[in-house]
């Protein structure tokens, strides 16, 4: 281990000598950090569900500066930052905090390789981003978890182009969605993420082009409805083609045409799928999808994507219990709480291989689902879940913790173990507006991914408000998935799922008695500290039930909990979420260490236990 760490340090020092960039700080790094450099940073195509041939990454070293928030323009650069890593992260090369009273500025120059219309894409910037190109304002975007774009055609000049961003992020001022980011990390709360944290890129487009699309599979009617959203054009044509399990939009040639249809822009194209191959974690079959925009009978734009035939719904088992259903059958869903944090990149995986790694491990360990916990991942993460075969529960990143945002009277009532014993927060209208805007954008961005089976608007009563209205909003955006209104939070008779959290034992403290689908949304948290792989060796490292002495004790406890959970499943519990995939900062509840270097348990036996649990239903 010491030799590996030494080799990594030597390699990173060499990179710093050549470029002036090196990871900042003294926290642990993943093994993928050695692959990161200014010339090799997230160069993969970032949008697998809507692929065009030509594109250009703008990831790399940008100038940065930090100023008071009211500063009207970017001053002289303080140094360089490696995009797309947030400024607080090691891999940014900066490792610096930015307060709510400050602004983070970015500047880069680039050459334009095309003539004609060009779109500029930011896949995620936390939280408020003001953007200028060549001294002219492009626009403003708020929300730290969704992509946004600008048509920069009319802003281009001869020669180099100069792009400037001003970013402001209040983090935990309890007005904006921020997940587990806080100004003072500790316990279950982690380091803030400010600024660009997903890819920045460009692509040329014709005057008439595909902007986005929605897709709805109906396995009962054996049809697929695709509704493209376009800029210009007279007609759209959608073609469904053969794919395969693990189909890749970018690497594979689409198979033979199965169905094709045309409609006016904004209208659905409904295609028959008579010989359906259904998607499931066991058989992740993906179809190829082509979408074209036509003007005067000629194809002006074509994008390549993929889709799947699958259904997420209520189902009943042989004993009459309500269950989570997949493709009209009861389907037990079992997997980890997945935070998606990295010691070197924080919100951003160091490389694409690292991004895929956690998903592959989850599948290898015998689990079939992931609860993506109050964070949204890059598009490629969901693409890998679609291809590898992992069901996803998608959380909305919370606005606040379980505190009253209006008073300083301490903790409010949290009805964790009964219906209607907690309450909805009386949040200000502007805070609610931030929530609805970003939750709606998240759903619009992710609803094409077949892997997502459940939407989760709230977690544990954290700034939970107007629960019934939020469920209605969520259902109005997407009625094709189940809704878990409040995972472990204040429970109401709305949504499809009653979700209880209990640590450490896998026991639901109350049930819906047939009114909803009963699930155990969090349990476990078996902790183990592994020397040499701690975020802060001198800090307060913890687990939900203390820390075990070794991996054998972790596995023994996990097996004991699995046996207890079997009784819960038999009596109607339809899903289980174990905390958690990896350690995160001082929280040592992971099956893997934070740097993904050590799996704490015997992997073969761990997989056997998980498969035994899944076989009960």
N, C-alpha and C positions, 0 to 999 in steps of 0.2 A: 504493500500500500504506500509506504514512504517513497519508494522508487517511482511509483506512478505519479504521486503528487509532485515530486521533484522534476520529473520530465515535463509535466504540465506547466510548472512555473518557468522552466527554461524556454519552452515553446512560446508562452505568452510574453515573456521578456523579449524574445526575439522579434515578435510582432510589434511590440511597443517601440523597439529601436527603429524599425523600418517605417512605421506610420505615425508614431506619437500616441497611438491608442493602446490601452491595456485595461483589463478589468480593474475596477476601483474597489477599495476596502479590503477587509481581511476575513470576510465570511467564506464559508465553504463554496466550492463550485462543483458543477456536474462535470462528468467526463466529456460532454459535448462542448464545453466552453473552449476546449483546445481547437475546435473546428471553426470557431467564430473569428472573423477578421473583417476589416472594413470592405474588403473586396469579395467577401463570401458571407453574406448575412441575409438569410431568408430570401433566396433568389428564386424559389419555386413559384409557379403560377398560383396566385392567391385565391382564385374564385372558380373552383372546379365545377360548379353547377351551371356556369354560363361562360364557356370558353371561346375566346377569339384567338386567332393565330398571332397577331402582332400585339406586343405590349412591351413596356419598359419599366423596370424596377428603379425607384428612387431611394431605396434603402442604402445606407452607408453613412459616412461621416458628414454631419452638418455643423455649421457654426451655431453656438447657443449663447444666450446671456440671460441673467435673472435681474429683474428690475422691480421697483414698486409697481403695484397693479395699475396705477393710473398713468404710467408712462405711455406716451402716444406713439412711439416708434422704437425700433430696435437700436440700441447703441452699438458701440464696437464690441465684437465678440469676446467673451471671456475664455473661450476654448472651443473644443469640438465634442460632439455627442454622437454616439453610434445609434442611428435610427434603424429598427424600431424599438429600441429598449428605453424604458422610462428613465428619467433622470436619476431617480433614487436607486436604480439597480446597479449591480457591479458591471454588467456587460455594456452599459451605456458609456463606461469609461469615466463617468463623473461621480456617481454615488453621493448625490446631494439632495437635501430636502428643499422643497419650495413651499412657503407658507401661504395661507389664504390672503395675505396682504401683498403677495408678490405675483409677478407674471413671469412665465418662462417663454423666451423667444427662441425661434429657430430661423435659420436662413440657409438656403442652398442655391447653387446655380447648376443649370443643366442645359445640354443642347437638345434641340427638338429634331428627332430623326425622321419626322413625317411632315407632309404638307396636308392641309385640309383640317377637318374637325378632329378635336382631341378632347378626351375626358381625363380629368385628374381625380384619382381616388385616394381617400384616406380610410383605411379599414377600421381604425379606432383611435380616438384621441380623447384623453380624460382631462378636463370635462368640457370647458368652453373653449372653442377654437375660432379665432378670427384669422382670415387668410387673405394675403395679398399676392398678386403676381405682377411683376414688373412695375411695382408702385401703385397698382390699382386694386381696390378691394374686390375680392371674389365673393365673400359672404361670411356668415357666422353659423357655427353648428354647436349645439349643446347636447350632451349625452356622452358618457364615456364608453359605451359598449356597442355602438352601432356605426356602420360604415356611412360615409357621405361622399358626394362627388360634385365636381364643377365642370361645366363645359368651358374650357379655357381658350377656345378657338379665337375669339375676338380680343384676347389679352396678350397674344403672342407678339414678339418683336423680332427683328433681325438679330442674329447672333445669340449669345447666351441668354437664358431666361433666369430671372431671379425670383425665387419663391420665399415668402416670409410668413411665419405663423406666430401668433400671440396666444398663449394658453393660460387660462386661469382655472384653478381647482381648489375649492374650499374643503374638499375631502369630507370630514365628519361634522359639518355645520348643520346636519339634519334637515337639509333642504333638497339634496340631490342624491340619486341612487349611487351607492359606492361600495356595496357588498361588505367585505371585511376589512376595508382600509380605515385606519384611524391615525390620528396625529401622534398618539402615544401607544405604540404596539405593546401587546402582552397578552398572555392567555390565548383566547380564541381570536384575537384581533391582530392584524398584521400591518406591515409597512405600507405607507401610502404609495400610490402609483399616479404620477403626474405626467401629462403630455402624450406624445405619440407612443403607442405600445403595440400597434399592428402595422402591417406593410403600407407603404405609400408607393403608388405606381400610376402609370398612364397607359392609355390605349387610343389608337385612332379609330374613328367610327365614320360611316357615311352620313349623309344628311338625314336619311331615314334609317333608324336602327332600333334594336330591341333594348329596352331599358331594364326590364325585369319580367317575371312571369309568376303566376300562381298555378299550382297543380293539385288536383283532387282525384284520388283513386277511389273507385267504387267497386269493390270486389263482388258485391252482390249483383249489381247490374252488369259487371264485367266491362266497365268503361273507364276511360281516363279523360278527365276534363282539364284542359290547359288554357289559361287566359293570359296571353302576353300583354305587357304594357310597353308601348312603343313611342318613339318620337318620329312623327311623320309616317308616310306609307299609306297605301290603299288597302292592302290585305296582309294577313299573316298566314303562314302555312306551318303546320306542326306535323312532324313525322316521327312515329315511334318505330324503333328498330330493335332487333335482338341485342341482348347484352349477355351477361353471365354473372355468376357469383363473384363478387369482388371486382366488378367492372370498373375500369378507370377511364374517365372522360378524356384524359390527355394522352394516355399511353396506348390505348387500343383503338383499332379501326371498328366503327360501328358495324353491326351485323346487318342481315337483310331487312328490308322494309316490311313491317307488320301492318301498319295503318298510317293514313295521312289524311289531313283535312284542312280546310281554309275557313277564315272568318274575317270580319272587319276588325280593325284594332280595338282592343278593349272588350271584345266578345269572346266567349269560350269556344274552343275547338274541342268537340267531344269525339273521342276515338274508341272504337270497339277493341277489346282485348279478349278474344274468345278462348284462347288456350293459355290461361294465366299461369304464370310462375310467381308464387307469392314470396315476399320478403319476410324473413325472420332472422333472429340471431343465429339459428342453426343453418339456415340456407339464405344468405344475403344476396338474393338475385336482384340485379339492377338492369333496367332497360336503358338503351341509348335514346336520346331525345334530341331532335334537331328543330330549331325554330328559325323561321325566315321572315323577313319583311320584304314585301313586293311593292313596287310602284310602276304603274303602267305595264304590268305584266312581267317586269324584270326583277330579279332578286337583288336587293340593295344591301342586305345584311343577313348574316347567318351566324348563329351561336350553337354550340354543342353542349349538351347537358346530359342528365340522366334522371331517372325516376324509378319508382317501385310500386308494385301493387301490394298493398297491405292495409289492414284495418285495425285501429285502436278503439276498443269499445268495452262496455260492460259484458260480462259473461257469467254463467252459473256453472258450478261444478256438480258432480253427481249427488252431493248431499244437499244441494240447494243454496249453498253460500254464494254471495256475490263475489266475483273475482275480476281481476284485470283480464281483459280479453284481447287476444291477438288473432286476427283472421278468423273470428267467430268461435274461437275456442278459449277456454280458460288457460291462462298462461302465467305461471308463477314467475315473478321478477325479483331477482336477488343480485345485489351488487354493492359497491362501495359508495360512500360519500366522497366525491372527488372535488377537491378545492381548486386544482389547476394552478398552484403556485410553484415557483422555482427559486432556488437560493441565489442564482446568478442573474436571472431575468425577471424575477418577481411575477408579474402577470404574463410575461412572454417567455415561451419555451426557447432555449438557446438555439435549437435547430429544428428542422422539420422532422428528423429522425427522433429527436427527443419528444416532440409533440405526439408522435405516433406510439412511442414506447409505452406510456401508461395504459393506453387502450389495449395494446397487444398483451400486456401483463394481466390486465383485468380478464381478458378472454382466456388466457392461458391458465389462470387460477380457477377456472370453472364458473365464474360469474357470467351473467348474461345481460346485465344492465349497469348503468352509471347514473347516479344523481349528480348532475352538474350544479354544484352548490354555490348559489348567489354570485355567479360569474358567467359571462358569455365568452366562448372561445372563438378563435379564428375559423373561417369557413372550412379550412382544410381539416380541422379536428372533427367536425361533423361528417365530412366526406369520408374520413377514415372509419368512423363509427358505422356509417352506411356500408362501407366495403368489407370491413372486418366482421361485422355482425354484432353490434352492441346496442341494446335499447337505451334510450336516454330520457330521463326526467329533467326538464329544463326549468331551473329556478329564475325568478326575477331578482336581480341584485337589490338588496334592501336599501332603504333610505337611512334608517337609523337602527340602533340596537334596541333592546327591550327596555327603553326608558321613555318617560313622558317628555316630549319635546317642548311642552309649554311651561312646565313648572320645574322646580328643583326639589320636589317633595320626595324624590327617590323613585323606587320601582313601582309601577302600577300593578294592578291585579292581572295575573297571567293565568288564564284558565287552561292549564296544560292537560288536566285529566278529567275534564267534563265538558259537556256542551254549555255554551253561553254563560260561562262563569268569568270570562275575561271581557274585554270591551274593545271597540274600535277607537282609534286615536282621533281626536278632533283636529286634524291637520289643517293648516292654512291652505287656501285654494291654490296658491302658487306652487306649494309643495305637491299637492295632488296632481296639478297640471304637469309638473316634471315627471312624476311617476307614469301617468297615462301616456304622455308623449313617448317616453323611452320604452315602456313595456310594449306599446303598440308597434314601435319601430323594430324592437327585438323580434317580436312575433312575425312581422312582415319579412324580416331578413331571414328567419330560420324556418319558416313554415314549409319550405320545399324539401327539407331533409327527412327522409322516411324514418330514420332512427329515432326521432323524437316522438314519443308516445304519450307523454304527460306534460302539461304546463303546470308550474307551481308559482302562483303570484306572490305568496308570502311565506316567510319562515319564522316560526316561534314567536309570533306576535310582534316582531320587530317593525315598528311604525305601520302596523296593520290598520287599515282604515276602510270604511265603507265596503266591507267584505262582500256583501251581496251584489253591490253595484260593480265591483271589480270582477267578480265571477261572470256577471252579465256581459261586461266589456270583453272579457277574455273569450267567452262563448261566441260573442258577436264577431270577433276577429277570426276565430277558427273553431267551428263546431265538429271538426273531424277527429279531435283528440280528447282524452279525458282531462279533467281539471281537478287538481289537488289544491283546494283553495288556500290552505294554510298548513304547511308541513310542521307539525308539532306546535302549532300556534293556537290562537283562540278559535275554537271550533263552533261552526254554525251549521244549520241544516241546508247548506248550499254546496254546489259542486258535486262531483262524483265520488270523492274519496274522503274518508275520515283518517287522518294521519296523526299518530301519536309517537312521541319521542320518549325513550326511557334509557337511562344509563345506570349501570352497565348492562343489566340483564335484558334479553330480548323478550319483554313482556308488555303487551298492550294493557294499560291500566283501565281503559274503558272502551266500549264497542258501540257501534251504531245500531246494532240489533236489526240488521237487514236494510236499514235506510240508505246506507252508503257502502262503498267498498272499504273494508278495514285494512290498513297497512301500518307497518312499523317503520316510520320514516327515518329514525336514527336509533342506534344502540351500539354498545361495545366500547370502543375507545381504550383498547388494551395498550398500555404504554411500555416502551423499552428505549432506554438511552444507549446508543452505540457510540463509543468513544471514537473520536476522529471524524465523526459525521454529524456533529451538532452545529446548529446555526450560531449558538452562543454558549460555549462550554461553561462559562462562569455565571450564566443567567439562571433564572428560575425555569427549569425544564420540567414538564409535567405530563401526566396522563390522567384520564378521567377517574381512574381507580388507583392512582399511584403508578409506580414503575416496576415492571417485572425484573427479575435478576438475569434472565437470558431468553433466547428465542424458544427454547423448549417450554418454558412456563407460559409464554405468549400463546403457543400452539395448544397447550393443554387447556387454557382458559377458553380459547376460541372454540375448541371442540366441545367443551361443557356448555357453552352458550348455544352452539348448534343443536345439541340434544334438547335443550329447553325450547328452542325455537320451533322444532318439529311439532311439539304439542300445540303451539300457537297456530301453526299452519293448518293442522288437522281441524282445529276449532274455528277456522274461517279467516285467518290473517292471510292476505293475498300477496304481500311483498315484504321484503326486508332490506334495509340499508345499513350496512356496517360502516362505522367510523374508524379508519378511513384509508384511502389509497397510500398516502405518504405522510410523513411528518411535515409540519409547516412551521417554520421558525421555532419557537420554544414549545410548540405543541407536538408531543412525541407519540401520537396515537396511530401512526402509519404502519402499514404492513411493510413498507419500504422506508428507508431513511430519506431525508429531504433531498439529498443529492442523488437519489436512486442508485447508489452504489451497493447497498446491502438490502437484501430481502431478509426479514427478521425470522422467518419461519421456514420449515422444510416445505418446499414448494409442491412436491408431489403429494404429500399427505394433505396439505392445505387444499389442493384441487380436489382430492377425493372427498374431503369433508363437504365442500361446497356442492359437488355433484350429488352427494347423498341428500343434502337438504333440498335441492331442486327436484329430486326424484319423488318427493313425498306427494306432490300434486301432479 
